[in-house]
Amino acid sequence: MRITLRQLEVFTEVLKSGSTTQASQQLALSQSAVSASLTDLESQLGVQLFDRVGKRLVTNEHGRLLYPKALSLLEQATEVEQLFHAGNGALRIAASTTIGNYILPKMLGHFHRDYPNIPLEMNIGNTEDVVKLVSEFRVDLGLIEGACQSSELVSQKWLLDDMVVFCSPENSLAKEKIVTLDSLQSAPWILRENGSGTRNVLNHILFSLLPGYRIEMELGNSEAIKHAVMYGMGVSCLSRRVIEEQLKNGSLVEIKPEGVTLKRNLYLVYHRQKHLSDALKKLLTYCDAEHLISKFV
């Protein structure tokens, strides 16, 4: 068998882009060269890796089986190329909104200081987006705000996060030491969208106690939620890390719901078939909860 790294590179790029045309552009090859490479690989393996549907290439079970193995081999080849250089290849990270905006910048700043030759690429989206990127091997590591149930992924508890219900100082609820569940049920809520880790946690912990609660507005951005609440449009619940500054300066006020403790675990996730490069192992060490708490919080 004479499978080459170039054939595997062509295969992974065709799978990611969905066509030989786009793959040829990414690899700076002619479309005919990409098609020939893919045909040769399928011939050597004795199977088709894609189903041909018109002009489209749809990954089949053989392609899905090969994909993580091919990625692992390509990543190990990159490590060999960089063996005698200080860097170990770029790390691709995806984080849900709260983590990406309020936790990772400080942590990655320290990581970059200790490992300046390891490039970092970061995507920010909601928890569902992050899980999808990890599942498709488009990022090396995901950091999310809720548990992941996918059997394809390794999910580990990372940090404990404190959630805070809050309102503007002018809101009548701000004057109450303990807010009843009836008051929260009738309050207008400004919430993150479904699919976000924050919303999922609230659905399970808080809103199960508030049947018929009133949604005033759904926003996909925590900063927008903070401002909407500051201007008196309703109440909300976000990570304490997100509104810490506003609580200190008094532009937002914490509400303490009666008999409810709002805490959640943050998780790190990676694919079970993911090759753990030296650079990724270093980052996972940085993500160790005890190390993170003692060094960055």
C-alpha positions in Angstrom: 0.0 0.0 0.0 1.4 3.4 -1.0 -0.9 5.9 0.7 0.7 9.4 0.9 0.2 12.2 3.2 -0.8 14.4 0.3 -3.7 12.0 -0.5 -4.9 12.2 3.1 -4.6 16.0 3.0 -6.7 16.1 -0.2 -9.2 13.7 1.3 -9.6 15.8 4.6 -9.9 19.0 2.6 -12.5 17.6 0.3 -14.5 16.4 3.3 -14.3 19.8 5.0 -15.2 21.8 2.0 -17.6 19.4 0.3 -16.2 19.7 -3.2 -13.1 19.2 -5.2 -13.3 22.7 -6.5 -13.1 24.4 -3.1 -10.5 21.8 -1.9 -8.3 22.7 -5.0 -8.4 26.4 -4.0 -7.5 25.7 -0.4 -4.6 23.4 -1.4 -3.4 25.5 -4.4 -3.8 22.5 -6.7 -5.8 22.0 -9.9 -9.2 20.4 -9.6 -8.0 17.5 -11.8 -5.1 16.9 -9.5 -7.4 16.8 -6.5 -9.9 14.4 -8.2 -7.0 12.2 -9.3 -5.5 12.0 -5.8 -8.9 11.2 -4.3 -9.5 8.5 -6.9 -6.1 6.9 -6.3 -6.8 6.9 -2.5 -10.1 5.2 -3.0 -8.6 2.7 -5.4 -5.8 1.8 -2.9 -8.4 1.4 -0.1 -10.8 -0.5 -2.2 -13.8 1.6 -1.1 -15.5 4.8 -2.0 -15.1 7.5 0.6 -17.8 9.7 -0.8 -21.2 9.1 -2.4 -21.5 11.0 -5.7 -24.9 12.9 -5.7 -24.9 14.9 -8.9 -21.9 17.2 -8.7 -21.8 16.9 -4.9 -19.6 14.7 -2.8 -21.4 13.4 0.3 -19.3 11.7 3.0 -20.3 8.0 3.5 -19.5 5.6 6.4 -16.1 4.8 4.9 -15.1 8.5 4.8 -16.4 9.1 8.3 -14.3 6.1 9.5 -11.1 7.4 7.8 -11.4 11.1 8.7 -10.2 11.1 12.4 -7.4 8.6 11.5 -6.3 10.8 8.6 -6.4 14.0 10.7 -4.3 12.2 13.4 -1.6 11.2 10.9 -1.5 14.7 9.4 -1.1 16.3 12.8 1.7 13.8 13.7 3.4 14.6 10.5 3.2 18.3 11.3 4.8 17.5 14.7 7.7 15.7 12.9 8.2 18.7 10.6 8.4 21.0 13.6 10.4 18.6 15.8 13.5 20.8 15.7 11.6 24.1 16.0 10.3 25.8 19.2 6.7 25.8 18.0 4.3 22.8 18.0 1.6 24.0 15.6 -1.4 26.2 16.0 -4.0 25.2 18.6 -7.6 25.6 17.6 -9.9 26.4 20.5 -13.7 27.0 20.6 -15.4 28.5 23.6 -18.9 29.4 24.5 -19.6 33.1 24.9 -19.1 33.6 28.6 -15.9 31.6 28.7 -14.5 33.1 25.5 -15.1 36.7 26.5 -14.5 36.6 30.3 -12.3 33.7 31.2 -10.1 32.6 28.3 -8.4 36.0 27.5 -6.5 36.1 30.8 -5.7 32.4 30.8 -4.5 32.4 27.1 -2.5 35.5 27.9 -0.5 33.6 30.5 -0.3 30.6 28.2 1.1 32.7 25.4 3.7 34.2 27.8 4.9 30.7 28.7 4.7 29.3 25.2 5.1 32.2 22.8 5.8 30.0 19.8 2.5 28.1 19.9 0.0 30.0 17.8 -3.6 30.1 19.0 -6.8 30.2 17.1 -10.1 30.8 18.9 -13.7 30.6 17.9 -16.6 31.9 20.1 -20.2 30.7 19.8 -22.9 29.2 21.9 -22.5 25.7 23.5 -24.2 23.9 20.6 -21.8 25.6 18.1 -18.8 24.6 20.1 -19.9 21.0 20.4 -20.5 20.8 16.7 -17.0 22.2 15.9 -15.3 19.6 18.2 -17.4 16.8 16.8 -16.4 17.7 13.3 -12.7 17.9 14.3 -12.6 21.6 13.2 -11.1 22.6 16.6 -8.8 20.7 19.0 -10.6 21.7 22.3 -13.9 23.1 23.3 -14.8 24.9 26.5 -18.5 25.0 27.2 -21.0 26.1 29.9 -23.0 22.9 30.2 -22.6 19.1 30.2 -22.1 17.4 26.8 -24.0 14.2 26.2 -22.3 13.2 22.9 -20.7 9.7 23.2 -18.1 10.8 20.6 -16.6 13.4 22.9 -14.6 13.3 26.2 -16.3 15.8 28.6 -14.5 16.8 31.8 -15.6 19.2 34.6 -13.4 22.2 34.5 -14.6 25.2 36.7 -17.5 26.0 39.0 -19.3 29.1 37.9 -21.6 31.3 40.0 -24.8 32.5 38.3 -26.5 35.7 39.4 -30.1 36.9 38.9 -30.0 40.7 38.5 -32.0 43.9 37.7 -31.5 47.6 37.5 -31.3 49.7 40.7 -34.6 51.3 39.9 -36.4 47.9 39.7 -38.7 47.3 42.6 -37.1 43.8 43.1 -33.8 45.5 43.9 -35.2 46.6 47.2 -36.1 43.1 48.4 -33.6 41.1 50.4 -35.0 37.8 49.3 -37.2 37.6 46.1 -40.0 35.1 46.0 -40.4 32.7 43.1 -43.9 34.3 42.4 -42.2 37.7 41.9 -39.6 36.2 39.5 -42.4 34.3 37.6 -44.2 37.5 36.8 -41.1 39.5 36.0 -40.1 40.2 32.4 -37.0 38.2 31.6 -34.2 39.1 29.2 -32.5 35.9 28.2 -29.8 34.2 26.1 -31.0 32.2 23.2 -31.9 28.5 23.3 -28.7 26.5 22.7 -26.6 28.6 24.9 -25.1 27.0 28.0 -26.5 29.8 30.2 -30.0 29.3 28.9 -29.8 25.5 29.3 -28.7 25.8 33.0 -31.5 28.2 33.7 -34.1 26.0 32.0 -33.1 23.1 34.3 -32.4 24.9 37.6 -34.6 28.0 37.8 -37.3 28.0 35.2 -38.5 24.5 36.1 -39.6 26.3 39.3 -41.3 29.1 37.4 -44.0 27.6 35.2 -45.4 30.2 32.8 -42.5 32.6 33.3 -42.5 35.6 31.0 -39.9 36.1 28.3 -39.6 39.7 27.3 -36.7 39.3 24.9 -34.1 36.8 23.8 -30.6 38.1 22.8 -27.5 36.3 21.6 -25.1 38.5 23.4 -24.4 39.0 27.1 -23.4 42.6 26.7 -26.7 43.4 25.0 -28.5 41.7 27.9 -26.6 43.7 30.5 -27.6 47.0 28.8 -31.2 46.0 28.3 -31.5 45.2 32.0 -29.6 48.4 33.0 -32.2 50.4 31.0 -35.0 48.8 33.0 -36.4 46.4 30.4 -36.5 43.4 32.8 -34.4 41.0 34.8 -31.9 38.4 33.8 -29.4 35.8 35.0 -25.7 35.6 33.8 -22.4 34.4 35.2 -21.1 36.6 38.0 -17.9 37.0 35.9 -20.0 38.8 33.2 -21.6 41.4 35.5 -18.9 41.7 38.2 -17.9 45.2 37.3 -21.6 46.4 37.0 -22.4 45.0 40.5 -19.4 46.8 42.0 -20.3 50.2 40.5 -24.0 49.8 41.3 -25.4 50.0 37.7 -26.8 46.5 38.3 -28.1 44.9 41.5 -28.0 41.2 42.4 -31.4 39.5 43.2 -31.4 36.6 45.6 -34.1 34.1 44.7 -35.9 32.4 47.5 -34.5 28.8 48.1 -32.5 28.7 44.9 -28.7 28.2 44.5 -27.5 29.0 41.0 -24.2 27.3 40.3 -23.0 25.4 37.3 -20.0 23.4 36.1 -18.0 24.6 33.1 -16.6 21.7 31.0 -13.8 21.1 28.5 -14.5 18.7 25.6 -12.4 17.0 23.0 -13.0 14.2 20.5 -12.3 10.6 21.7 -10.4 9.9 18.5 -8.5 13.2 18.7 -4.7 13.0 18.6 -3.4 14.8 21.7 -0.4 16.8 20.4 2.3 18.1 22.8 0.9 21.6 22.4 -2.7 20.4 23.3 -1.4 18.5 26.3 0.3 21.7 27.5 -3.0 23.6 27.1 -4.9 20.9 28.9 -2.5 21.3 31.8 -3.3 25.0 31.9 -7.0 24.1 32.0 -6.6 22.0 35.1 -9.0 23.5 37.6 -6.8 23.8 40.6 -4.0 25.3 38.5 -6.4 27.8 37.0 -8.0 28.8 40.2 -4.7 29.3 42.0 -3.1 31.2 39.2 -5.7 33.2 37.5 -8.7 33.8 39.8 
